[in-house]
């Protein structure tokens, strides 16, 4: 069957209308903006790490959580069976949903950055690395969405990931005391921060390809895991 | 293309769910399978490939079900969810794009009687109205084979009428329709061919009309009977039924209706069925002068309890009773004429 952009678009529009009227989910989207607003008001000269705390929280909360809720709600409300029996393929269904999460995520990142007053030295590298990490978070959301059976479960299951990927940078302070926490340096959020720090010090694309490579590895890993879980769920 | 079951059988552990059966769901007609919930779920799961078929084969035309493109079949499940935060029109727009059809949305809205509710959110609709949205989906999809699960369970009269008209249109368009239901009344009312499937196998239930020649004769005997009843002053008129080892007696006026199912007659009283040892013919004779009426081959109804006579289409009718459940009893075409005579209607 051919991949139809029309069906992807139909699912995107349907999900957009549906989720924008779901107050439980749409309120969550404003959480990173509130943090950004408070931060922006508190201090006019913010360190790069603080900017990225907001950006990383946005990526998890908006990217992963919305994606996870979109999938989990279809299961909870018994609409997934009908959708699977419609001409739309699984890839089209997931594309429509990912497109919505991705767009929402980028909008919130941009508004958040404006509020905290973040102006990267090299906009191209920064934007593309955020977009790339965005793919990882969408993949994570899809994976969790396959595992969760309701929006309620989705909001619980997202918690540990919100802590690790959203606030992980704070844990690295203790890395000297507990060497195991050094592993956190390789998480996508820390890589993103690393890129940003390098960009600020004026290093071009040549200096960050290693960090981008690690993020790409994360993306490959999360998508492979998602496919495995999807196949397994289909068997049951 | 028609749906075909060939030697399909299901065993679960040690028990037989249903033995091998053959059935063809033909064109331009509505076929109903009356079965238990368990059998119904297994049949549906076999068709949607959720459970494997070990014995026999289900096929559509020449294609085995394992190779069929499932989106070509129209399903109406009993527990199918809707996007309840969308409005009616948004949901239908979504279906239109999803199925890529050229059907006019306004025409479909009209067919399912939802024009006035077009801008209402789905969660504010009644259960019956939500079910009508599912029917609308099938109209967008426009498949050659439609499978309904309990299509008229708990529906209001308006929605039942929408369904009846829709089924008539589907017949006219040459579609095959399969209805899976646990209610004999809805099977008989909706379908042209009715089958019963259980561990005893598949049996066709005759819904074709008997010759109605003897109806006049019956009325004559009825009047004779009344005279006879007057002649014998004490005559026991309670109808016995058997529940476990107890025998329960019913006064004819308190019976709502009597249904025949698999050769066994059931008295329905306050929503419960009680088996009785008499055949429907014997009961018809005994109860005629109490205002009972044989409204269908397998039903006798207490006319005192009838509240409404509904005309679905030109040749399908139902009687709605005045009991708590608002029971819906099928009324056959020939009996309708008879009833009109009885009610002095022209």
HADDOCK unambig.tbl for C-alpha pairs under 7 A between the chains (distance, minus, plus):
assign (segid A and resid 6 and name CA) (segid B and resid 97 and name CA) 6.96 0.50 0.50
assign (segid A and resid 7 and name CA) (segid B and resid 97 and name CA) 6.36 0.50 0.50
assign (segid A and resid 7 and name CA) (segid B and resid 98 and name CA) 5.27 0.50 0.50
assign (segid A and resid 10 and name CA) (segid B and resid 94 and name CA) 5.90 0.50 0.50
assign (segid A and resid 10 and name CA) (segid B and resid 97 and name CA) 5.94 0.50 0.50
assign (segid A and resid 10 and name CA) (segid B and resid 98 and name CA) 6.38 0.50 0.50
assign (segid A and resid 14 and name CA) (segid B and resid 94 and name CA) 6.54 0.50 0.50
assign (segid A and resid 17 and name CA) (segid B and resid 86 and name CA) 6.88 0.50 0.50
assign (segid A and resid 18 and name CA) (segid B and resid 85 and name CA) 5.61 0.50 0.50
assign (segid A and resid 18 and name CA) (segid B and resid 86 and name CA) 6.02 0.50 0.50
assign (segid A and resid 21 and name CA) (segid B and resid 85 and name CA) 6.58 0.50 0.50
assign (segid A and resid 77 and name CA) (segid B and resid 81 and name CA) 5.40 0.50 0.50
assign (segid A and resid 78 and name CA) (segid B and resid 80 and name CA) 5.87 0.50 0.50
assign (segid A and resid 78 and name CA) (segid B and resid 81 and name CA) 4.56 0.50 0.50
assign (segid A and resid 79 and name CA) (segid B and resid 80 and name CA) 6.33 0.50 0.50
assign (segid A and resid 79 and name CA) (segid B and resid 81 and name CA) 4.51 0.50 0.50
assign (segid A and resid 79 and name CA) (segid B and resid 82 and name CA) 6.00 0.50 0.50
assign (segid A and resid 85 and name CA) (segid B and resid 70 and name CA) 6.20 0.50 0.50
assign (segid A and resid 85 and name CA) (segid B and resid 71 and name CA) 5.10 0.50 0.50
assign (segid A and resid 86 and name CA) (segid B and resid 71 and name CA) 4.96 0.50 0.50
assign (segid A and resid 87 and name CA) (segid B and resid 71 and name CA) 5.30 0.50 0.50
assign (segid A and resid 87 and name CA) (segid B and resid 99 and name CA) 6.51 0.50 0.50
assign (segid A and resid 88 and name CA) (segid B and resid 98 and name CA) 6.91 0.50 0.50
